[in-house]
Amino acid sequence: MATGNNAIGTLVPVPGIRMSAVSAGVRYQNRLDLVLFELAEGTRTAGVFTRNAFCAAPVVLARKHLQASAGAVRYLLVNTGNANAGTGDQGMIDARHCCQALADAADVELTRVLPFSTGVIGERLPAEKIAAATPSALAALQDDQWLAAAKGIMTTDTRPKAVSAVVTHNGQNISLTGITKGAGMIKPNMATMLAFVATDADIEQDTLQALLMSAVEQSFNRITVDGDTSTNDCCVVSASGKSGIKVDKSDAGLYDAFSRALHELILDLAKLIIRDAEGAKKFVTVDVRGGATTGECLQVAYAIAESPLVKTALSASDPNWGRILAAVGRAGVDNLDVSRIDLYLDDVCIVKKGGLAPDYTEAKGQAVMNQEDICLRIELARGDVNEQVWTADLSEEYVRINASYRS
């Protein structure tokens, strides 16, 4: 189950980037579960990774290799079906074995390969299967396989997630294309489940890293399905430079245009995760306005977005506004004056100055709750800071999916 239009627009090839998706039999037979990205020599790569203390072996190794190569990465190796997390020293051995097999086959240094894994936690990675499938993944590399790659990184996702954009500047084009996966265990903390973005812009490593971190903070770090931060969250951006267009602050117009495009593309990818949240029937924007700080706006937003009572009411299309007020009240905002709070469902005012709005009717609230896309707007009247978080409802289907995830 998912919300919104599942159509994927035209995906733009990015010069200097090739990819493939093959079946390695990691967990299931005859299923795309091994994705390979080849990055042309001279490509610069930036990344952000989960802050979960139990981060997976591939996360540890990818961080190490990204630093050791100074971003001069040549290959991204992604497997699904097995997270290689909670696997101790053996997990590192297996992750390194996969990278070494690819490095040997492609004749590159080990540190120029970044590994990524997603799937079941606590089971040993079948490294030999991945290593055996590496030659076929190399042989299948093409520049137009973004959709296949998007399908190859799926786990409980019901549909692939991919977006492209083109920045035009002085008659020249810069291409951007990205894919992501994720449907459950979603509360990114510095990154998302897995996301891979490429561009043919020419960008220095430190600039690319700064742009990525800024974009992630306003996108992947603003979504939640269930409040669980994964052990394997990663997001990387690779810039091949093949357009020949230099992006830096010396050309403010170009820099701003590229930054906006990257931010919008990554935000679109993040929203696609919420639209495909496990068992989701609703796409919900929690819009907190009038806060004194970003921190307190997010406190309120996440208290609402992660409340099981609010989320189950959303699933039932029940305008139970008392649950929303209760979540605001327990968010932990210092000296919160509840007599100044207004609450809206889309443009329907439910609560005015902390109490039921005089002209509110259940029929008005019900009309909004029957929609697939809903905005919960909270006016705190404490300052001029506004923040948004995106979430989904909590359904019986979510419970079913996660109760049988390992089967």
SEDRENSE-590007 format. One record per residue (C-alpha): x, y negated, z; residue in three letters. Coordinates in Angstrom, 3 decimals. Last residue first. Layout:
BEGIN
c1 X&c2 Y&c3 Z&resn ala
...
END
This chain:
BEGIN
c1 10.031&c2 14.832&c3 7.055&resn ser
c1 12.243&c2 12.157&c3 8.574&resn arg
c1 9.771&c2 9.291&c3 8.088&resn tyr
c1 6.714&c2 11.198&c3 9.362&resn ser
c1 5.758&c2 9.002&c3 12.321&resn ala
c1 7.069&c2 5.966&c3 10.466&resn asn
c1 4.747&c2 6.370&c3 7.509&resn ile
c1 1.733&c2 7.310&c3 9.629&resn arg
c1 2.198&c2 4.369&c3 11.989&resn val
c1 2.454&c2 1.916&c3 9.095&resn tyr
c1 -0.640&c2 3.510&c3 7.513&resn glu
c1 -2.607&c2 2.837&c3 10.680&resn glu
c1 -2.001&c2 -0.842&c3 10.023&resn ser
c1 0.115&c2 -3.679&c3 11.359&resn leu
c1 -0.301&c2 -6.912&c3 9.381&resn asp
c1 2.497&c2 -8.597&c3 7.498&resn ala
c1 5.112&c2 -11.270&c3 8.193&resn thr
c1 6.616&c2 -14.515&c3 6.937&resn trp
c1 8.182&c2 -17.159&c3 9.171&resn val
c1 7.974&c2 -20.908&c3 8.641&resn gln
c1 9.593&c2 -23.807&c3 10.466&resn glu
c1 8.729&c2 -27.474&c3 11.069&resn asn
c1 10.605&c2 -29.995&c3 13.238&resn val
c1 9.049&c2 -33.422&c3 13.836&resn asp
c1 8.437&c2 -33.418&c3 17.595&resn gly
c1 6.197&c2 -32.075&c3 20.357&resn arg
c1 2.762&c2 -32.018&c3 18.701&resn ala
c1 2.717&c2 -28.180&c3 18.655&resn leu
c1 0.642&c2 -27.750&c3 15.472&resn glu
c1 0.220&c2 -24.049&c3 14.691&resn ile
c1 -0.633&c2 -22.867&c3 11.205&resn arg
c1 -1.545&c2 -19.253&c3 10.456&resn leu
c1 -1.521&c2 -18.902&c3 6.666&resn cys
c1 -3.263&c2 -15.956&c3 5.009&resn ile
c1 -2.767&c2 -14.078&c3 1.742&resn asp
c1 -4.995&c2 -11.004&c3 1.248&resn glu
c1 -8.148&c2 -12.916&c3 2.102&resn gln
c1 -10.865&c2 -11.567&c3 4.410&resn asn
c1 -9.273&c2 -13.467&c3 7.281&resn met
c1 -10.034&c2 -16.770&c3 5.553&resn val
c1 -13.752&c2 -16.073&c3 5.143&resn ala
c1 -13.898&c2 -14.669&c3 8.669&resn gln
c1 -12.663&c2 -17.913&c3 10.146&resn gly
c1 -15.331&c2 -19.925&c3 8.399&resn lys
c1 -18.040&c2 -17.405&c3 9.325&resn ala
c1 -16.923&c2 -17.443&c3 12.960&resn glu
c1 -17.709&c2 -21.142&c3 13.062&resn thr
c1 -15.472&c2 -24.058&c3 13.949&resn tyr
c1 -17.016&c2 -27.523&c3 14.100&resn asp
c1 -16.205&c2 -28.261&c3 17.747&resn pro
c1 -12.665&c2 -26.776&c3 17.602&resn ala
c1 -12.203&c2 -24.229&c3 20.388&resn leu
c1 -9.712&c2 -25.485&c3 22.933&resn gly
c1 -6.030&c2 -26.456&c3 23.156&resn gly
c1 -6.336&c2 -29.865&c3 21.566&resn lys
c1 -8.279&c2 -28.452&c3 18.616&resn lys
c1 -8.435&c2 -24.708&c3 18.007&resn val
c1 -10.014&c2 -23.019&c3 14.993&resn ile
c1 -9.259&c2 -25.591&c3 12.294&resn cys
c1 -9.876&c2 -24.067&c3 8.867&resn val
c1 -7.237&c2 -25.247&c3 6.402&resn asp
c1 -5.384&c2 -21.895&c3 6.225&resn asp
c1 -6.368&c2 -20.413&c3 9.582&resn leu
c1 -5.526&c2 -23.365&c3 11.807&resn tyr
c1 -4.456&c2 -23.918&c3 15.415&resn leu
c1 -4.036&c2 -27.227&c3 17.214&resn asp
c1 -1.966&c2 -27.621&c3 20.387&resn ile
c1 -1.992&c2 -30.803&c3 22.479&resn arg
c1 -3.742&c2 -29.431&c3 25.564&resn ser
c1 -1.283&c2 -26.530&c3 25.598&resn val
c1 1.516&c2 -28.809&c3 26.790&resn asp
c1 4.573&c2 -26.561&c3 26.602&resn leu
c1 7.091&c2 -27.479&c3 29.281&resn asn
c1 9.716&c2 -25.053&c3 27.999&resn asp
c1 8.723&c2 -22.801&c3 25.091&resn val
c1 8.748&c2 -19.192&c3 26.251&resn gly
c1 6.644&c2 -17.621&c3 23.500&resn ala
c1 4.064&c2 -16.487&c3 26.068&resn arg
c1 1.612&c2 -19.298&c3 25.368&resn gly
c1 1.942&c2 -19.075&c3 21.613&resn val
c1 1.204&c2 -15.345&c3 21.769&resn ala
c1 -1.870&c2 -15.950&c3 23.935&resn ala
c1 -3.094&c2 -18.562&c3 21.458&resn leu
c1 -2.792&c2 -16.062&c3 18.613&resn ile
c1 -4.639&c2 -13.370&c3 20.558&resn arg
c1 -7.421&c2 -15.809&c3 21.349&resn gly
c1 -7.829&c2 -16.492&c3 17.648&resn trp
c1 -9.439&c2 -13.129&c3 16.971&resn asn
c1 -10.343&c2 -13.855&c3 13.343&resn pro
c1 -10.650&c2 -10.087&c3 12.598&resn asp
c1 -9.492&c2 -9.023&c3 9.143&resn ser
c1 -8.891&c2 -5.544&c3 10.632&resn ala
c1 -5.212&c2 -5.614&c3 9.649&resn ser
c1 -4.978&c2 -9.189&c3 10.893&resn leu
c1 -6.369&c2 -8.101&c3 14.244&resn ala
c1 -3.732&c2 -5.350&c3 14.283&resn thr
c1 -1.006&c2 -7.941&c3 13.659&resn lys
c1 -2.217&c2 -10.305&c3 16.381&resn val
c1 -2.384&c2 -7.527&c3 18.956&resn leu
c1 0.939&c2 -6.027&c3 17.891&resn pro
c1 2.551&c2 -9.475&c3 18.335&resn ser
c1 5.563&c2 -9.728&c3 16.059&resn glu
c1 4.446&c2 -12.629&c3 13.854&resn ala
c1 2.905&c2 -14.537&c3 16.757&resn ile
c1 5.899&c2 -14.424&c3 19.123&resn ala
c1 8.069&c2 -14.810&c3 16.015&resn tyr
c1 6.525&c2 -18.152&c3 15.082&resn ala
c1 6.502&c2 -19.494&c3 18.635&resn val
c1 10.158&c2 -18.765&c3 19.258&resn gln
c1 10.950&c2 -19.945&c3 15.727&resn leu
c1 9.456&c2 -23.350&c3 16.426&resn cys
c1 11.308&c2 -23.421&c3 19.750&resn glu
c1 14.654&c2 -22.811&c3 18.089&resn gly
c1 14.140&c2 -25.265&c3 15.250&resn thr
c1 13.717&c2 -27.992&c3 17.831&resn thr
c1 11.066&c2 -30.417&c3 19.157&resn ala
c1 8.285&c2 -28.691&c3 17.283&resn gly
c1 5.655&c2 -30.458&c3 15.211&resn gly
c1 4.837&c2 -27.613&c3 12.900&resn arg
c1 4.807&c2 -23.827&c3 13.113&resn val
c1 3.743&c2 -22.091&c3 9.892&resn asp
c1 3.250&c2 -18.348&c3 10.192&resn val
c1 2.754&c2 -17.130&c3 6.628&resn thr
c1 0.984&c2 -13.786&c3 6.378&resn val
c1 0.826&c2 -11.330&c3 3.491&resn phe
c1 -1.936&c2 -8.869&c3 4.389&resn lys
c1 -2.739&c2 -5.243&c3 3.541&resn lys
c1 0.613&c2 -3.814&c3 4.599&resn ala
c1 1.096&c2 -0.086&c3 5.212&resn gly
c1 4.886&c2 -0.414&c3 5.196&resn glu
c1 5.782&c2 -3.923&c3 4.109&resn ala
c1 5.685&c2 -4.351&c3 0.332&resn asp
c1 4.499&c2 -7.963&c3 0.349&resn arg
c1 6.895&c2 -8.596&c3 3.231&resn ile
c1 9.840&c2 -7.286&c3 1.196&resn ile
c1 8.741&c2 -9.355&c3 -1.803&resn leu
c1 8.897&c2 -12.419&c3 0.444&resn lys
c1 12.595&c2 -11.827&c3 1.048&resn ala
c1 13.278&c2 -11.490&c3 -2.685&resn leu
c1 11.483&c2 -14.764&c3 -3.394&resn asp
c1 13.506&c2 -16.433&c3 -0.628&resn leu
c1 16.708&c2 -15.131&c3 -2.243&resn ile
c1 15.681&c2 -16.551&c3 -5.626&resn leu
c1 14.592&c2 -19.879&c3 -4.152&resn glu
c1 17.830&c2 -20.362&c3 -2.208&resn his
c1 19.955&c2 -19.418&c3 -5.236&resn leu
c1 18.018&c2 -21.794&c3 -7.491&resn ala
c1 18.198&c2 -24.621&c3 -4.968&resn arg
c1 21.967&c2 -24.154&c3 -4.542&resn ser
c1 22.456&c2 -24.103&c3 -8.302&resn phe
c1 20.570&c2 -27.367&c3 -8.753&resn ala
c1 22.370&c2 -28.989&c3 -5.808&resn asp
c1 25.800&c2 -28.007&c3 -7.114&resn tyr
c1 24.953&c2 -29.142&c3 -10.643&resn leu
c1 23.833&c2 -32.563&c3 -9.480&resn gly
c1 26.643&c2 -32.947&c3 -6.963&resn ala
c1 29.397&c2 -32.318&c3 -9.483&resn asp
c1 32.521&c2 -32.501&c3 -7.302&resn ser
c1 30.567&c2 -30.418&c3 -4.798&resn lys
c1 31.361&c2 -27.173&c3 -6.558&resn asp
c1 29.957&c2 -25.014&c3 -9.340&resn val
c1 32.313&c2 -24.485&c3 -12.271&resn lys
c1 30.593&c2 -23.425&c3 -15.485&resn ile
c1 32.655&c2 -20.923&c3 -17.480&resn gly
c1 29.569&c2 -18.749&c3 -17.818&resn ser
c1 31.733&c2 -15.701&c3 -17.051&resn lys
c1 32.510&c2 -16.842&c3 -13.501&resn gly
c1 31.561&c2 -13.408&c3 -12.176&resn ser
c1 29.845&c2 -14.624&c3 -8.994&resn ala
c1 28.799&c2 -11.829&c3 -6.617&resn ser
c1 26.287&c2 -12.295&c3 -3.827&resn val
c1 25.955&c2 -9.777&c3 -1.021&resn val
c1 23.261&c2 -8.992&c3 1.527&resn cys
c1 23.589&c2 -6.249&c3 4.103&resn cys
c1 21.413&c2 -4.688&c3 6.803&resn asp
c1 22.539&c2 -1.193&c3 7.807&resn asn
c1 21.762&c2 -0.781&c3 11.513&resn thr
c1 18.365&c2 -2.360&c3 10.953&resn ser
c1 16.813&c2 -5.149&c3 13.014&resn thr
c1 13.416&c2 -4.102&c3 14.332&resn asp
c1 10.791&c2 -6.825&c3 14.884&resn gly
c1 8.101&c2 -4.895&c3 13.010&resn asp
c1 7.609&c2 -6.570&c3 9.654&resn val
c1 9.695&c2 -9.692&c3 10.099&resn thr
c1 10.869&c2 -12.444&c3 7.772&resn ile
c1 12.660&c2 -15.730&c3 8.435&resn arg
c1 16.262&c2 -14.525&c3 8.528&resn asn
c1 15.867&c2 -13.088&c3 5.042&resn phe
c1 14.808&c2 -16.514&c3 3.808&resn ser
c1 16.001&c2 -19.761&c3 5.383&resn gln
c1 19.098&c2 -18.336&c3 7.075&resn glu
c1 19.872&c2 -16.219&c3 4.031&resn val
c1 20.139&c2 -19.264&c3 1.762&resn ala
c1 22.528&c2 -21.083&c3 4.095&resn ser
c1 24.683&c2 -18.003&c3 4.545&resn met
c1 24.813&c2 -17.430&c3 0.789&resn leu
c1 25.749&c2 -21.021&c3 -0.011&resn leu
c1 28.522&c2 -20.990&c3 2.594&resn ala
c1 29.931&c2 -17.704&c3 1.292&resn gln
c1 29.864&c2 -18.947&c3 -2.302&resn leu
c1 31.684&c2 -22.137&c3 -1.323&resn thr
c1 34.342&c2 -20.171&c3 0.571&resn asp
c1 34.898&c2 -17.815&c3 -2.356&resn gln
c1 35.152&c2 -20.427&c3 -5.088&resn glu
c1 32.342&c2 -20.492&c3 -7.623&resn ile
c1 32.302&c2 -19.932&c3 -11.395&resn asp
c1 28.675&c2 -19.172&c3 -12.229&resn ala
c1 27.833&c2 -15.839&c3 -13.872&resn asp
c1 25.479&c2 -14.886&c3 -11.073&resn thr
c1 24.759&c2 -11.731&c3 -9.105&resn ala
c1 22.537&c2 -10.873&c3 -6.163&resn val
c1 22.416&c2 -7.619&c3 -4.217&resn phe
c1 20.129&c2 -7.137&c3 -1.224&resn ala
c1 19.911&c2 -4.322&c3 1.299&resn leu
c1 17.918&c2 -4.369&c3 4.520&resn met
c1 18.254&c2 -8.129&c3 4.989&resn thr
c1 20.923&c2 -10.400&c3 6.403&resn ala
c1 21.950&c2 -12.431&c3 9.460&resn met
c1 19.462&c2 -10.768&c3 11.803&resn asn
c1 16.888&c2 -9.281&c3 9.503&resn pro
c1 13.717&c2 -8.201&c3 11.205&resn lys
c1 12.543&c2 -5.331&c3 9.121&resn ile
c1 12.644&c2 -1.721&c3 10.224&resn met
c1 10.067&c2 -1.175&c3 7.470&resn gly
c1 9.603&c2 -2.169&c3 3.826&resn ala
c1 13.073&c2 -2.870&c3 2.502&resn gly
c1 14.891&c2 -3.096&c3 -0.795&resn lys
c1 16.440&c2 -5.980&c3 -2.705&resn thr
c1 17.366&c2 -7.004&c3 -6.220&resn ile
c1 18.943&c2 -10.134&c3 -7.645&resn gly
c1 19.526&c2 -11.937&c3 -10.932&resn thr
c1 21.113&c2 -15.335&c3 -11.534&resn leu
c1 22.143&c2 -16.813&c3 -14.892&resn ser
c1 23.855&c2 -20.168&c3 -15.463&resn ile
c1 22.880&c2 -21.928&c3 -18.665&resn asn
c1 24.468&c2 -24.804&c3 -20.574&resn gln
c1 22.735&c2 -27.785&c3 -22.168&resn gly
c1 24.035&c2 -30.277&c3 -19.625&resn asn
c1 22.835&c2 -28.040&c3 -16.791&resn his
c1 20.272&c2 -25.252&c3 -17.077&resn thr
c1 19.894&c2 -22.907&c3 -14.105&resn val
c1 18.332&c2 -19.558&c3 -14.967&resn val
c1 16.475&c2 -17.318&c3 -12.534&resn ala
c1 15.890&c2 -13.605&c3 -12.083&resn ser
c1 13.984&c2 -11.557&c3 -9.498&resn val
c1 13.843&c2 -7.884&c3 -8.506&resn ala
c1 11.898&c2 -5.739&c3 -6.040&resn lys
c1 11.058&c2 -2.152&c3 -6.906&resn pro
c1 7.741&c2 -0.707&c3 -5.716&resn arg
c1 6.336&c2 1.417&c3 -2.913&resn thr
c1 9.342&c2 0.919&c3 -0.653&resn asp
c1 9.842&c2 3.781&c3 1.804&resn thr
c1 13.385&c2 4.277&c3 0.442&resn thr
c1 14.265&c2 2.183&c3 -2.622&resn met
c1 17.876&c2 1.561&c3 -3.720&resn ile
c1 17.541&c2 3.432&c3 -7.019&resn gly
c1 14.397&c2 1.615&c3 -8.084&resn lys
c1 16.150&c2 -1.759&c3 -7.953&resn ala
c1 19.116&c2 -0.226&c3 -9.792&resn ala
c1 16.808&c2 1.049&c3 -12.535&resn ala
c1 15.294&c2 -2.425&c3 -12.786&resn leu
c1 18.708&c2 -4.080&c3 -12.977&resn trp
c1 19.944&c2 -1.725&c3 -15.702&resn gln
c1 20.626&c2 -4.330&c3 -18.383&resn asp
c1 24.405&c2 -4.773&c3 -18.048&resn asp
c1 25.255&c2 -1.110&c3 -18.511&resn gln
c1 27.133&c2 1.509&c3 -16.464&resn leu
c1 26.130&c2 5.117&c3 -17.208&resn ala
c1 29.663&c2 6.547&c3 -17.411&resn ala
c1 30.571&c2 5.123&c3 -14.008&resn leu
c1 27.472&c2 6.654&c3 -12.384&resn ala
c1 28.237&c2 9.987&c3 -14.053&resn ser
c1 31.780&c2 9.882&c3 -12.671&resn pro
c1 30.501&c2 9.035&c3 -9.150&resn thr
c1 28.078&c2 11.951&c3 -8.846&resn ala
c1 30.647&c2 14.330&c3 -7.349&resn ala
c1 31.747&c2 11.714&c3 -4.805&resn ala
c1 28.153&c2 11.215&c3 -3.705&resn ile
c1 27.560&c2 14.954&c3 -3.333&resn lys
c1 30.846&c2 15.335&c3 -1.452&resn glu
c1 29.930&c2 12.524&c3 0.923&resn ala
c1 26.771&c2 14.200&c3 2.188&resn pro
c1 26.409&c2 11.573&c3 4.958&resn leu
c1 26.006&c2 13.107&c3 8.416&resn arg
c1 22.649&c2 12.469&c3 10.035&resn glu
c1 22.015&c2 9.915&c3 12.783&resn gly
c1 19.953&c2 7.344&c3 10.899&resn ile
c1 17.762&c2 8.230&c3 7.905&resn val
c1 17.939&c2 5.915&c3 4.908&resn gly
c1 20.235&c2 3.174&c3 3.669&resn thr
c1 23.903&c2 3.093&c3 2.693&resn ser
c1 26.309&c2 0.511&c3 1.307&resn phe
c1 29.992&c2 0.922&c3 0.397&resn pro
c1 32.283&c2 -1.877&c3 -0.868&resn leu
c1 35.095&c2 -0.959&c3 -3.275&resn val
c1 38.004&c2 -3.358&c3 -3.809&resn arg
c1 39.663&c2 -2.152&c3 -0.629&resn thr
c1 40.346&c2 1.242&c3 -2.193&resn leu
c1 42.453&c2 -0.265&c3 -4.970&resn glu
c1 41.226&c2 0.347&c3 -8.498&resn val
c1 41.635&c2 3.203&c3 -10.992&resn asp
c1 37.902&c2 3.722&c3 -11.654&resn ala
c1 37.911&c2 7.422&c3 -10.764&resn ala
c1 40.394&c2 6.945&c3 -7.927&resn asp
c1 38.496&c2 3.980&c3 -6.477&resn ala
c1 35.218&c2 5.875&c3 -6.776&resn leu
c1 36.515&c2 8.903&c3 -4.889&resn ala
c1 38.213&c2 6.615&c3 -2.369&resn gln
c1 34.979&c2 4.760&c3 -1.659&resn cys
c1 33.075&c2 7.981&c3 -1.053&resn cys
c1 35.839&c2 9.327&c3 1.208&resn his
c1 35.917&c2 6.053&c3 3.156&resn arg
c1 32.224&c2 6.361&c3 3.942&resn ala
c1 32.695&c2 9.997&c3 4.973&resn asp
c1 35.647&c2 9.271&c3 7.272&resn ile
c1 33.808&c2 6.318&c3 8.782&resn met
c1 30.766&c2 8.479&c3 9.484&resn gly
c1 32.961&c2 11.184&c3 10.984&resn gln
c1 34.242&c2 8.672&c3 13.536&resn asp
c1 30.759&c2 8.129&c3 14.914&resn gly
c1 27.616&c2 9.092&c3 12.965&resn thr
c1 25.110&c2 6.660&c3 14.473&resn gly
c1 24.637&c2 5.247&c3 10.987&resn ala
c1 25.403&c2 7.017&c3 7.702&resn asn
c1 22.095&c2 5.548&c3 6.453&resn ala
c1 21.058&c2 8.614&c3 4.439&resn asn
c1 18.369&c2 8.753&c3 1.765&resn gly
c1 19.806&c2 5.896&c3 -0.286&resn thr
c1 23.327&c2 5.355&c3 -1.610&resn asn
c1 25.024&c2 2.176&c3 -2.767&resn val
c1 28.530&c2 1.728&c3 -4.183&resn leu
c1 29.544&c2 -1.875&c3 -4.964&resn leu
c1 32.596&c2 -2.108&c3 -7.228&resn tyr
c1 35.280&c2 -4.624&c3 -8.227&resn arg
c1 35.638&c2 -6.857&c3 -5.148&resn val
c1 37.937&c2 -9.880&c3 -5.128&resn ala
c1 36.259&c2 -11.284&c3 -1.993&resn gly
c1 39.521&c2 -11.759&c3 -0.127&resn ala
c1 40.275&c2 -8.085&c3 -0.807&resn ser
c1 41.033&c2 -7.363&c3 2.850&resn ala
c1 38.032&c2 -9.379&c3 4.049&resn gln
c1 35.562&c2 -7.656&c3 1.762&resn leu
c1 37.180&c2 -4.292&c3 2.537&resn his
c1 36.777&c2 -4.713&c3 6.296&resn lys
c1 33.190&c2 -5.965&c3 6.050&resn arg
c1 32.320&c2 -3.106&c3 3.708&resn ala
c1 33.950&c2 -0.605&c3 6.080&resn leu
c1 32.003&c2 -1.722&c3 9.126&resn val
c1 28.766&c2 -1.873&c3 7.144&resn val
c1 29.463&c2 1.532&c3 5.600&resn pro
c1 29.909&c2 3.010&c3 9.099&resn ala
c1 26.514&c2 1.779&c3 10.276&resn ala
c1 25.943&c2 -1.009&c3 12.746&resn cys
c1 25.102&c2 0.146&c3 16.268&resn phe
c1 25.729&c2 -3.347&c3 17.654&resn ala
c1 23.087&c2 -4.727&c3 15.254&resn asn
c1 24.492&c2 -7.959&c3 13.886&resn arg
c1 23.669&c2 -6.946&c3 10.325&resn thr
c1 25.815&c2 -8.153&c3 7.447&resn phe
c1 26.472&c2 -11.183&c3 5.280&resn val
c1 28.451&c2 -11.069&c3 2.065&resn gly
c1 30.423&c2 -13.045&c3 -0.483&resn ala
c1 31.864&c2 -11.726&c3 -3.747&resn thr
c1 34.163&c2 -13.381&c3 -6.290&resn arg
c1 34.467&c2 -11.939&c3 -9.772&resn thr
c1 37.896&c2 -12.298&c3 -11.396&resn gly
c1 37.905&c2 -8.787&c3 -12.832&resn glu
c1 34.379&c2 -7.872&c3 -13.787&resn ala
c1 32.041&c2 -6.476&c3 -11.148&resn leu
c1 30.754&c2 -2.920&c3 -11.550&resn glu
c1 27.639&c2 -2.125&c3 -9.549&resn phe
c1 26.793&c2 1.491&c3 -8.741&resn leu
c1 23.506&c2 2.896&c3 -7.483&resn val
c1 23.079&c2 6.391&c3 -6.060&resn leu
c1 19.626&c2 7.626&c3 -5.027&resn asp
c1 17.594&c2 8.003&c3 -8.192&resn leu
c1 15.522&c2 11.098&c3 -7.436&resn arg
c1 15.909&c2 14.504&c3 -9.051&resn asn
c1 16.561&c2 16.293&c3 -5.762&resn gln
c1 15.935&c2 14.675&c3 -2.404&resn tyr
c1 18.278&c2 13.755&c3 0.427&resn arg
c1 21.604&c2 12.814&c3 -1.162&resn val
c1 20.784&c2 14.664&c3 -4.378&resn gly
c1 23.213&c2 12.544&c3 -6.408&resn ala
c1 20.687&c2 11.130&c3 -8.874&resn ser
c1 21.819&c2 8.183&c3 -10.968&resn val
c1 21.458&c2 4.394&c3 -11.067&resn ala
c1 23.776&c2 2.164&c3 -13.076&resn ser
c1 25.140&c2 -1.374&c3 -12.983&resn met
c1 27.115&c2 -3.914&c3 -14.982&resn arg
c1 28.096&c2 -7.467&c3 -14.040&resn ile
c1 30.443&c2 -9.675&c3 -16.097&resn gly
c1 27.644&c2 -11.474&c3 -17.922&resn pro
c1 24.455&c2 -11.423&c3 -15.828&resn val
c1 21.570&c2 -9.702&c3 -17.584&resn pro
c1 18.269&c2 -11.548&c3 -17.039&resn val
c1 15.334&c2 -9.625&c3 -15.624&resn leu
c1 12.059&c2 -10.552&c3 -17.293&resn thr
c1 9.239&c2 -10.638&c3 -14.771&resn gly
c1 8.321&c2 -7.872&c3 -12.367&resn ile
c1 4.614&c2 -7.187&c3 -11.924&resn ala
c1 3.551&c2 -6.038&c3 -8.462&resn asn
c1 0.995&c2 -8.814&c3 -8.010&resn asn
c1 0.145&c2 -9.360&c3 -4.378&resn gly
c1 -0.017&c2 -6.985&c3 -1.447&resn thr
c1 1.285&c2 -3.475&c3 -0.863&resn ala
c1 0.000&c2 0.000&c3 0.000&resn met
END
